[in-house]
Amino acid sequence: MKVNKELTKQEAGKQPGEAPGGVSRRSFLNQSMLLGAAASVTGALPFKAAYAEQSGTAPAKPVITPITEITTPISKAKKPFPIDFIRGAHARWSTPNWQAGGDDSVFYNLNISAFLKCDAIPPTMAVRSLERDIKPELDELTFTARDGSQTAPLKEYLVGPKRVQAMMMAHKGKVVFEAYPGMNPEDSHIWMSASKTAVGLMITLLEADGLLDLSQPASTYVTQLKGSEWDSVTMENACNMAVGLDLEESFENLSDSGTWISRFFATVFEGSGDDWITMLREVKPLPDEPQGTHFRYSSAITQVLTLAIENVTGLRYADAFNQRVWSRVGVTSPFMIALAPDGTAIGGGGNNTTAEDLLRYAMIYTPSWNAVSDERIVTPELYRRIHDMGNPAAYKGSTEEGYHADWFGAPGERNSCQWDAVFADGAMFKHGNMGQGIYVDPARDFCGMTFALAPNIGEPDHSPGYLRAAAKLLNGDS
């Protein structure tokens, strides 16, 4: 695999729009993939041997698989993988390899339950078939990128280097766009961080029921954290990822195995018991950064909120979410979520469903909720609470703000309640590693989703921008 030297130089430095104090988690993952690619070229990692049947001896360092002919084009993922590749993927399993966006990542993200413990809740409501009203004009959709250029037409983007696997859009309760470049409609796929929207929804549902007070410290509900820094972090600031603690997913932090966030992820995915909760008790405050003043992205915060949901409801997260949401939507697939070693749900990234069921979930945020449910789960009041919770001042200058400008051509107004980009016109978007996404736009009665499997290198992920552009086009916006 050829290494792009210009790109390597760019990724080694500061990202566009990045705030002072570190490179984001996505840059870390970018760097991981680049280092893996470089090692492949120089022979530092045994990629050729890795694709052969494994001897059973684990390598000293995780193998980071590149993109090869095995998953190029990405449409090859629609067919069964060769057994020797699957055996090798099992032998090569590691969190860095999973998150790097190479060949193995494709298989992992379509088969996550083979690699992580998962809870699975079967669908209970009668399936709601979605009507189709496909709009062929969306194939030619473009939008203005951050640099002022026009993007490629959507039909070209879908078969480009971002390795989109599925994209669906719904307008006024009907599917208006549907493409499966790299997976089958019946396949399940991990949502990655798009899962965080479900945690935010559960928190606001419990608040509306009077079971949570978001002005209270997080340790009020996560009693496992009493006596730690979480005693002074409000639930609302946790929802908005502005906690003033040293847990941001930055390159400097993640590239150093001794930092708190690196050790935290190791305990969540590869630790034992509830070591990860012990880690949460040990996190320290950032000097001169009061909570609520700066948006710093961290999946660790979402895990705190997941614990709060389990403690308040007295149920495992999957059952709580099923009671309030999944059982009330006419889905076709189980709600499946990956688990930490102690059995706690990985609420920040572990959801796993079909593409169409992710779209059905997105539809409950729109006026056409009745296309998928018998009751309105996300009321207008609840939606406003989710949309308006974030602080625009804390969002301004954050690392994520710069990424949102790359995705959409312009940043949002704020982040809010586990959603990445929240717009003044009422729309919201949440991104997930390697190109997952969910977009909801009630004012235009539109929603959309994407699954993808691409390293976070090269051109920006423009799938979010296409979803927003489609909403505007279908609404007749100029």
C-alpha positions, 0 to 999 in steps of 0.5 A: 500500500502506497503511503501518501507522504503529503497526507502524512505530513498534514496529519502529523500537524494540527487539523483544520479548525482544531482547538489549542491543546491537542489533536482530536480522536479522529487524528489519532485514528488517522495516524494509527492507519498511516503508521500501519500502512507505513509498516506494511510497506517497510515490512515492519508488520507481518501483513503477508503472514497475517493474511495466511492461516495463523499459527496461533502465536499472537504478535508482539504488537497489534497488526493494523491491516491496510485496505487491500483487494480483499475489500476493494471495491467495498462491494466485495463485503456483500459476499461471504469472506474467505475462511482463511481471511476470517480465521486471520481476522480473529487472530488479529483482533485488537481494538487498534486494528478494529478502529483503523478502517482496514480490511479487518475493520470491514469484517469486525463492523459487520460481525461485532458480536463475534468479537465482543460480548453483546446483549441482544433484544429481539423486536417485539412490535409488528414490523412497519414497512417503509414506503418508497418514493425514490427521488432519482435527482438525489443521485446528482446532488452536490453541495459547497465544501468548506474550501468553496468547491463543489463536491462530486455528485452523490452517485460518484461519492458513494463509490469513492474512497470513503467506502460508503456501505449504506446510505438511506434518507426519508422525507415525509415518512417515505424512503426517498434515497437508498443505496447499499454500495458495501453491504446487504440490506439484511446485514447488521452494522455497528453504529459506532458513536452514533450510538451516543444519541440513544444515551442522550435520548434515554437521559432526557426521557428519564428527566421528563419522567422526573427520575433524573435532575440534570442539575445534580452531580453525576455521582448522585446517580452513578453512586460508584463514583461518589468521592471522586471528581464526578461529585462536582460535574453536573449531569447536564455538563456530562450530557454536553461533554463539557466536564472540565476533566482530563479525558479528551480523546486527543492524539497526544493522549491516545498515543501515550499508553500511560495517559488516563484515556488510553488506559480507560479504553484498554479497560473497557475493551480489553480489561477485566471486571469493572476496572473501567469504573475504577479508572473513572474514579481516578480522572483529574480536573483540567487546570483553569477550565471550569465545567461547562466552558469547553466541549471536549469529546470523550466516550468516557463521559457517555459511559458515565451516563450509561451507568446512570441509566442502568442505576436509575432504571434498575435495568440493564441498558438494553432492557431500558432502551427496549422498554422506552424506545426499541419495542415501540418502533416497528423494526426488523432486527434485534437491538444489539449492543456491545458490552464492557467486561463487567457486562455494562453496555458500551453506550458510547459506540456499541449499538448494532442494527440494520441500516433500515432500522437505524433509519426507523430510529431516526424517524422517531425524531421527525413529524413522520414518527407515525410511519414507524411507531404507534406513539410519539416517543420524541415529543416536540418538547423533548426534541427542543430539550435535546437540541437546546441543551448545549452551550454555543460558547463551549462549542466555539473553538472546539476541535470538533467544530473544525471537523463539522465545517469539513463535513458540512461546508460550515459548522453547526451552532453548538453540540448538545446532549451527545449530538455532535453538530446542532444547527440553528434551523433545528437539525442535528447530526451525530458522527461515528468513527469510520463514517457512520452517521445519523441526521435528523431535521424535523423542520424539513420532516427529513432524516438520514443515515450512513454506514461506511468503512473508511480510515479517517484519512484523505478527503473529509467525510462528506456524507453528513453534508449530502444528507443536509443538502438533500433535506434542503433540496427536498424542502425547496430551500434555495 
